[in-house]
Amino acid sequence: MFKLLARLLNFYFKWRFNKLVIREADIKPNHSYILMCNHFSFLDGFWAYYLCNKLLWKPDGMKRLFIMSLKRQIELNWWMKYTGNFSIEPRKKSMLESFDYAAEVLSEPGSLLLFFPQANLESCHVRNIDFQDGLYEIVTRIKGNCQLIWCSNIVEYFESIKPSVYMNMLDCGTNRDFNFEELKLKVNQFHKEALARTVRYTKEG
């Protein structure tokens, strides 16, 4: 199912976008993975599929995809349950069960969890990524070796009539050396650098 959808998306993206540029990070073999992305578009999950297919899907890398989504989104979009999605309901007792399930699948090498730490849609040009506590709850429950990866996705048009997507990846270490406060600082610094590298704007006063 994953490879079929990835092929369809590859065809669609070639038609819809000017280019998709991946600025890679090193991927640790024989780990599980949390792929964290900024959340600004309906297409965020599909870009993650594209990224996983191009870079992470390999014999000693990713083998299975899981996506944590809000329960109301899955109820509104029935097809999501066929693409690796499982639900979370914030501020409900079942939320802890969702964290436990995420940590359980991530304790197996080859599992990848797509995670949007902002929990809300915001512009891709915001300067600060606001992390909710769900990431901490998941990572501290993982029993295996898990690599944390951040990706700042930025869309620009420039001279083309079609948009280009720039995927800026950052290796955030593993669950073994996880420090939530340090990770938030590291990701936000990197996101600002990714914006500066990608976005053209006149010098700000």
C-alpha positions in Angstrom: 0.0 0.0 0.0 2.8 2.4 0.9 4.8 1.9 -2.3 1.6 2.2 -4.5 0.6 5.5 -2.9 4.2 6.7 -3.1 4.3 6.0 -6.9 0.9 7.8 -7.4 2.2 10.8 -5.4 5.4 10.9 -7.3 3.4 11.2 -10.6 1.1 13.8 -9.1 3.9 15.9 -7.7 5.8 16.0 -11.0 2.6 17.5 -12.6 1.6 19.8 -9.7 5.0 21.2 -8.5 8.0 22.9 -10.1 10.4 20.9 -8.0 10.7 19.1 -4.7 14.1 19.6 -3.1 15.3 17.3 -0.2 18.1 18.7 1.9 19.1 15.4 3.6 20.1 14.4 7.1 22.0 11.2 8.0 19.6 8.3 8.7 20.7 5.8 11.4 20.2 2.2 10.3 18.3 -0.4 12.2 16.4 2.1 14.3 12.7 3.2 14.5 12.0 6.8 13.5 9.9 9.8 14.5 9.6 12.1 11.5 8.5 15.5 12.8 7.3 18.1 10.4 5.9 21.6 10.5 2.2 21.6 9.9 0.7 24.1 7.5 -1.1 22.3 4.7 -3.4 19.4 3.8 -0.5 18.1 1.7 1.9 17.8 4.7 1.3 14.0 5.1 1.7 13.4 1.3 5.0 15.3 1.2 6.1 13.1 4.1 5.2 10.0 2.1 7.3 11.3 -0.8 10.2 12.0 1.6 10.0 8.6 3.2 9.9 6.8 -0.1 12.9 8.7 -1.4 15.2 8.6 1.6 14.0 6.4 4.5 12.4 3.3 2.9 15.3 0.8 2.7 16.2 -2.6 4.0 18.0 -1.3 7.1 15.7 1.7 7.5 12.0 2.3 7.5 9.6 -0.6 6.8 6.3 0.5 8.3 4.6 3.9 8.5 2.3 5.1 11.3 0.6 8.6 11.5 -0.9 10.1 14.6 -3.9 12.1 13.6 -6.7 13.8 15.5 -9.7 11.6 15.9 -12.1 14.1 14.3 -9.8 14.3 11.2 -10.0 10.5 10.7 -13.8 10.6 11.2 -14.1 13.3 8.5 -11.7 11.6 6.1 -12.5 7.9 6.2 -9.6 7.0 3.8 -7.0 8.0 6.4 -7.4 4.8 8.3 -6.0 2.9 5.2 -2.8 5.0 5.1 -1.3 4.2 8.5 -3.3 6.7 10.6 -4.3 6.0 14.2 -6.3 8.5 16.3 -5.6 10.7 19.3 -8.1 12.7 21.2 -6.5 15.5 23.2 -7.5 16.0 26.8 -9.3 12.6 26.9 -8.3 9.5 28.9 -7.7 7.6 25.6 -4.8 10.0 24.8 -2.5 8.0 27.1 -3.5 4.9 25.2 -2.5 6.6 22.0 0.9 7.5 23.5 1.4 3.9 24.7 0.5 2.5 21.2 2.9 5.0 19.5 5.8 4.0 21.8 5.0 0.3 21.3 5.3 0.4 17.5 8.4 2.6 17.8 10.1 0.0 20.0 10.4 -2.2 16.8 13.2 -1.3 14.3 11.8 -0.1 11.0 8.7 1.6 12.3 8.3 5.3 11.4 5.9 7.6 13.1 4.9 10.8 11.3 4.3 13.4 13.9 3.2 17.1 13.8 4.3 18.6 17.1 2.5 21.9 16.6 -0.9 20.0 16.7 -2.3 23.0 14.7 -2.1 24.4 11.2 0.2 27.4 11.0 2.0 29.2 8.1 5.2 27.5 7.0 6.8 30.9 7.4 6.3 31.2 11.2 9.6 31.8 12.9 8.8 29.7 16.0 7.6 26.1 16.2 5.5 25.6 19.3 5.9 22.0 20.5 3.1 20.3 22.5 4.0 17.8 25.2 2.9 14.7 23.2 6.4 14.2 21.8 7.8 14.0 25.3 5.2 11.5 26.3 5.9 9.2 23.4 9.7 9.3 23.4 10.1 8.6 27.1 8.0 5.4 26.6 10.0 3.9 23.8 12.0 0.8 24.7 14.1 0.3 21.5 16.4 2.6 19.6 14.6 5.4 17.9 16.0 8.3 15.8 14.2 11.7 15.9 14.2 13.6 12.6 12.9 17.1 12.0 11.9 18.4 8.6 11.1 22.1 7.9 9.0 22.1 4.8 8.8 25.5 3.0 6.9 26.4 -0.2 7.9 29.2 -2.5 7.1 30.1 -6.1 9.8 32.5 -7.1 10.0 32.7 -11.0 7.8 29.7 -11.6 4.0 29.5 -12.0 4.2 26.3 -10.0 5.3 26.1 -6.3 8.5 24.4 -5.2 8.8 22.5 -2.0 12.0 22.6 0.0 12.4 19.8 2.6 15.1 20.7 5.2 16.0 17.7 7.4 17.7 17.7 10.8 19.0 14.8 12.8 17.8 15.4 16.3 19.5 12.4 17.9 17.8 9.4 19.5 15.6 8.6 22.4 18.8 7.6 24.3 20.0 11.1 24.5 16.6 12.9 24.4 16.3 16.2 26.1 13.0 17.9 25.2 14.0 21.5 26.0 17.3 21.1 24.0 15.4 19.6 21.1 13.0 22.5 21.0 15.8 25.0 20.9 17.7 23.0 18.3 14.7 22.7 16.0 13.7 26.3 16.2 17.2 27.5 15.5 17.3 25.1 12.5 13.9 26.2 11.2 15.0 29.9 11.3 18.1 28.9 9.3 16.0 27.0 6.8 13.8 30.0 6.3 16.8 32.2 5.8 18.3 29.8 3.3 15.1 29.4 1.3 13.0 32.5 1.5 13.9 35.7 -0.4 13.1 38.9 1.3 14.5 42.4 1.6 16.7 43.1 4.7 14.5 43.6 7.7 15.1 46.6 10.0 
